[in-house]
């Protein structure tokens, strides 16, 4: 770890020597950007002087960092990864869950389908599309809301394509077997998957040298869900993620690209601990809005839990005027419910209009601290349990604040930007690559550029 830290420091010192007056557009043709997302990494973890992440600290010390980065609502993985590469919130890109929310014809509980084409799921222009249109090359490793996307030159996804170039290269070098590629997520640990995803990123950098690489690491999220944030298990995940970052930085250096590469280290949301779960379907059944058969609920009111938030859908538009006020009044009485937003009210916090998409809920509930929502069946409305971890709470919650570090070729050293919105990530990366995202809702972080 000491050797890696020294290499990073030395290499980034070399990067700092680029002409500070060179305009970004002049560097675009030879610019490279590596975006590494640490799923669920909470900004407040950076305050610990013994955080076991020397590579992350080195990148921050030689670059720019935010005290906190505010995610969009809902503070969930796919909506926020989409925001960070489009520059728009859910009101425009319409991603409201970790996939497309689908509604069964028999009025059963909604399901989330992750393997939906990007064109159907994401209603916004992306960085990788803008880069491709400019003649740049792109790559993605375990990025989300990107299935079947145009504009990705090389990929090794969350569900990797066994016939893809990168899968063949990894098998040929003995990193994994063809059988492991075909059954990548079946029974494998998050630690192993992060290891393979990092190996895929390294392979892409060394062999293909993309102008834009998007890498998403997941174990930090998985272990914090199970054991809560800032616990020994979480710190082990943080340390493992740092080792993955170091491997990527070393790969860039070995590929001879370090003096042209800008790194962005981000997270999609923070994490909070909770010890009480609200099983909303139990309450809806008690009020006669749904009916239960075994573990399945059906009725005119459908619910999808997102941890610190819950989305309530009434697919039959003729029933909304009657049911919405009744439901809002009922939910407001429940312990652990912080706020109940109608769709019109939720637009003020960045959610889409029900007139624009069926992904927009008719009611949006947020939880108070120490409570989270679940759509699983249960014997009681509220259950108590040992601490677990969740996100999904309002994006103004201090626990939901995320990571932002930029470092390398185009970034000034030792810059602190305070609190920022993650809507500034995409236009900032676009500026480094010399491409345009005209739809972006916020401005680039020009103060961090050399």
N, C-alpha and C positions, 0 to 999 in steps of 0.2 A: 504493500500500500504506500509505503514511503517513496519507493522508486517511481510509482505512477504519479504521485503528487508532485514530485520534483520535475518530472517530464512535462506535466501539464503547465506548471508555473513557467518553466523555461520556454516552452513553445508559445505560450500566450504573450510572454514578454516580447518575443520576436514579432508576433502579430501587431503589437502596439506600435511598431516602427513604421507602419504605412502612413503615407502623407495624409495628415489630418484635414487638408483642404480639398482632397480629391472628392468630387461630387459622386454620389451614389450611382448615378446612371453610368458613369465611366467604368465602374467596377462590375456592372451587371453581367457582362458577357463572360467573365471569368469567376463570378461569384458562386459560392456554395453555401448552403444553409442546411444545418442539421437541427431538427426540432425533436427533443426528447421529452415526452410526457410521462411523469411519474403519477400514475392514477391515485388520486386521493391524498397526495402529500399536503399536509396542512402547513400554511405559512408560519404558524406559531412554533413549529418545530425548529425553525431557524434560530429562535431565540436561545436555544440550549447550547451553551459553549462546548458541550461534550457530544454533540450530535456526530455520530460516526460516519461522516461523509466528507472525507478530505478532498475528493475531486470536485464535488459540488462547491465546497468552500473556496477552492482555488479558482474555479471559474468565476465565482461571485466577486472575489477579491480583485481579479484582473479585468472585471467587466462592470456591468450595470445590474442592479438588483432593485426589486420593489419590496417595501416592507410587507405589503400584502397585495394580492391581485383579486379583485372581486369577480366571481363567476356570474353567469347569467342564471335566471330562473328558467326551468327548474335546475337546481344544483346537482345534476346527474351527468354521468359520463358522456353519453352520445350528444346531448344538446350542447355541452360545453366544448367538446372536441370540435364540433361543427362550427361553433362560434369563433374558435381560435384560428380556423383556416378560411373563414368567410368574412369575418368582421361584422356579422349581423347576429341579432339575438333570435329567440324562438318565434317572435312575432313575424319574422321574415323567413327564416329557414324552415320552420314548422316541425323541427325535430323535438319531440316532447318526452321521449323515453329512449331506452336502449334498443331501438328498433321501431318498426311501424306498429302503432296500436291498431289492432283489428277487432271487429265486432261480429261475433257469431250471429248467424241468421235466426237462431232459436232464442235470442235474447239472453244468452249465457254470458259468463264473465269475459271481459276483453282479454285478449292475448297480445303478446309482443313478439313480432316476427323480425329477427335481426337480419335475415338473409334476403333483404329487399334491395333491388337495384338502386344505386345512388340517385338516379334520375327521378325515381318515384318518391324517394324519402327526403332528399335535401333540395329545397327550393331556393337555392342561392348559388352564385358563382364561387368557385373555390380557388385557393392558391395554386393547387396542382394543375387545374385547368388553365388558369391565367399564365402559369409558367410554360406549359406546353404550347400554348398559342404564341408565345414569344420565342419558341424554338429551343427552350431549355428542357433538360431531362429531369424526371421525377421518380421517386420511389416511396413506397409505404410498407411499413412492417407493423402489423397488428393495429393499424389505425382503424377508426370506426366510421360507420355511415359512409362507406366507401366501396361497398361490394359492387363489382361490375362497372366501376367508374371509368369513364374516358379520361385520358390525360395522365395516367399512371404508367410510366415506362417499365419499371420493375416492381414486383410486389411479392411479399410473403405475408399473407394476411392472418387474421385471427383463426380462420378456417382455411389453411393454405391450399393452393391449387397443386395437386400432386404432379400435374403435367407442366407446371411453370418452370421458367428458367432457373430461378433461385432455389426452388426445391430440388431440382436436378443437381445443381452445384453443391448444395449442402449434403445430399446423399453421396455424391461422388467423392467428397472429401472426408466422408465418414462421420459427419456431425450427427446424423440420424439416419434411420433406415427408411426405405420407401414405404414400408408398412406403418412406421410411426408417423409419416406425413399423412397417410390416408386416414389414420385414426388419431389425429393430433390432440384433440381435446378429450379423448376417452380415457378417463382415469389418470390423466397426467397431473402432476402437481403444478401450482402456479410458479414455483421456483424453477422447475424444469422448463416450462414454457418461456419464461423470461430469458433463461439461458439460451434457448434456441432462437428466440426472436433477436437477441443481441448478436448471436452468431450470424443470423441472416443480414442484419444491418452491417456488420463488419464485412461480410462477403460482398454486399452491394457496393460499399465504399471502395474496397480494394480493387474489385474487378470492373466496376461500371462508373464510378465517380459521378453520381447524379448531382445536379445543381440544387435540388431540394430533396431532402430525406425526412420523412415523418416516421418516428419510432414511438410506440406506445408500450410502456411496461406496466404490468397489471398486479404484481404480487403485493405492492404497497396497499392497494385497495382491498384485496382478498383478506389479508391477515388483519387489517383494521376492522373489517366487518365482523370477523370472528372474535377478536380479542380486544377491540376498542383501540382508539388512537393513543399514541404516546405511551404504549405499554412495552414490556420487553419484546414481545413478538413483533410489534410495529417497528421498533428500533432495529431488529434483525432484518426486517424487510427493507428499511431505509439503507442499511449498510450494504445489503446485497444489490440494491438499485445503484448505489454509488459505484460498486465494482463494475456494473454493466456500463455506466457512463464512462468510466475510465477506459474500458475496452474500445468504446466507440471513438473517444478522443485519440487513443493510440492508433486506431485504424486510419483516421484522417491524417495523422502525422506520418504514418508509414506510407500512405498513398501520395505523399508530397503535396497535400492540399491545405495544410494548416494555415498558411499565410493568406489563403483566400476564403477560409471557412468561418462563418459566424454561427455560433451555437445559441440555441434558445432552450432553456430548461424551464418547463412549465408543469403545472398540474391543473386538472379540470375542476377541482373543488377541494375543500378541506374535509374534516371529519369531526363528528361529535359523538359523545358517549350517551347511551340511554339505558334505562332499566325498566321502562314500562312500554308495552306495546298495545296500541288501540286497534282492535279487530273490527273495522267499520262495518263489514258485512253482517256481523252479529247485531249491531244496532239497527241497520237497515232492515234486517229480518224482524226484529222486535217491533219496528214501526210499520211493518206490512209493505215495505217498498220492494223487497225481494223475497224469494222463496228458496228454501234449501232442500236439496236432494243429495244425501250423502255429504260429500265435501264440495258440492257444486251449487252455486247460487244463480238464479235466473230472475228476471223481472225487468221493469221499465227503467230502473236506475242501476247503472253499472259503475263499479269503482275500480280504480287502479292505484295501488299504493306505490309511492316512491320514497319510502323512508320518512324523512321529515316533512313530506307533502303527500297529498292524495288528490287524485283527479276524479271528479264525478261526472259521468256522461249520461245524458238522456237522449238516446238516438232518435226517438220519435219527436219531431219538432213540434207537433201539436200538443204535446204534454208539458213542454218546458215552462210555459207561462204559469201553469198551476203548480208544478212540482218544485221549481226552483225556490220560491219563497218559503215553502213548507220545509224543504230540506235545509235551507240556510238557517232557519229558525231552530231546527232540531240540532244541527251540528254545533251551533254556537253554544249550546248548553252542555256539551260533552267535556269532561275533564281532559286536559291535555291538548285541546284544540285552541291554537292561538288566534287564528283568523280564518274567516270564510269569505272568499272572494267570488262574486259572480263573474261571468265571463267579461262583462263590460269593465268591471273593477280590475280584473286581472291583467287587462291590457296595459294598465299603468305600471305593472311590474315586469313587462316584456313578454307576456304570453300572447299567442295568436288569437285572432277573432274567430268565433264560431262561424262567421260568414265566409271565411277564407279557407278553412280546412276542418275536416272531421277529427283531426288530432287535437283540436282545442276543446277543453272541458267546459261544461256548463257551470261547474263550481270547482274551486281550487282551495283546498284546505292546507293550512300550515300548522305544524305541531309546536308546542311549547318545549323548552329545554327538558330533557330527561324522558321525553315521550317520542314514539315513532309509530307510523301507521303500517299495517300489514293487511294484505288481502287473503291471507290464509284463514281457513276455518278454525274456530276455537269454541270452547265451552262458555267463555265469558267475554264481555266486551273489552275489558282491560286486563292484561296479565302482567305480573311483576316477575323479574328474572335478573340474573347477574348481568353486569355491564357488557354491552355489545357496542358496535360502532355503526353509525349511519351518516348519510348526507341527505340532501334533498330539502333541507331547511332553507328559509329565505336567504337570498344572496347577501343581505345586509348583516347576517349573523356573523359574529367575529370568528366562530369556529369553522365557517365555510370558506374563509379566505384562502387563496391558493398561492402557489409558487410562481415567481417570475425572475429569471436570471438570463441576461444576454451577455455573451462574451466572445471575443475573438476578433476577426479581421476588421470589422467596421464599427466596433464598439469602443467608446472611451473607457478608460480604466478608473475604477473607484467611484462610479456614479450611483447615487441613491435617488430613486424617483418617488419614494413614499408609497401611497396607495394608488393603484391604477385599476382600470377596467380591462377585462380580458378581450374586449372588443378592439383594443389597440394592438393586439398581437399580430393579427393578419395584415393590417396596413403597414406595420413596422417591417415584417418579413418581406412584404411586397416591395417596399422601398429598397431593401438590401438587394433584392433580385432584379430590380428595375422593371417590375411589372405593375399593372394597375388593378385595383379593386374598387371601382367607382361606387359600388353599393355600400361600402363600409360606413358604419354608423359613427365611427370615431376616427381620430387622427393618429398618424404614426407617432411614435416616441422619438421625435427628431432630436431631442436633447441628449439622447444617449449615443448619437452617431459621432464618429470622428469627422 
